[in-house]
Amino acid sequence: MLGSNWFECSVKVDRNQMIGQEDNYSGNYLVDALTCGEAEKRVMEEVGMYCNGALAITGVKNTKINELFLSEDENADKWYKAKVMFVVMDEKSEKEKKTAVIMIIQANNFDDALNRLKEGMKGSMMDYEIDTIQRSKILDVFPFSADHIAENTDIDVPENKNFTVDLTKDNESDTTITE
């Protein structure tokens, strides 16, 4: 997910239950989007279709996510946030230098998250240390997709093509498709 621009959107939902009582919840959603406005719109679309009450975005913040480990396991309904320290040797000072990166892991439980992280890091050429893994407040993740652009704009995005979106100062987007 290199090059992704992740936004964490906080949402408050007032849902009406069948027996007339109201059921309220708050939660966070992670969205890969170009702008805060697009992230907010996508959360309203994605979450709005599942609630029959009021939906309010209470906050949108840009967040530094370096890697996302998705799971195909339908029981993996939790999201964990891992802080991984990459260790490199500084040639000038001859000391170890650690660089922190944040990773999000979809998993069943803590042990599953740790195993998925280790599996995902197997191909790493750098030495690393797992600093922390903790359950996050994220309820769901909405990655960026060409399908979403094609469905919500009049831009034709051919399959298996790279595309770029340039934002002008008028907040209008100019999209180019490259091979």
Secondary structure, DSSP 8 states (H G I E B T S, - for coil): -TT--EEEEEEEEEEE-TTS-EEEEEEEEEEE-SSHHHHHHHHHHHHHTT-SSEEEEEEEEEE---EEE----TT--EEEEEEEEEEEEETTTTEEEEEEEEEEEEESSHHHHHHHHHHHTTT-SSEEEEEEEEE-SEEEEE---HHHHHHHSS----TT-EEEEEE-TTS-EEEEEE-
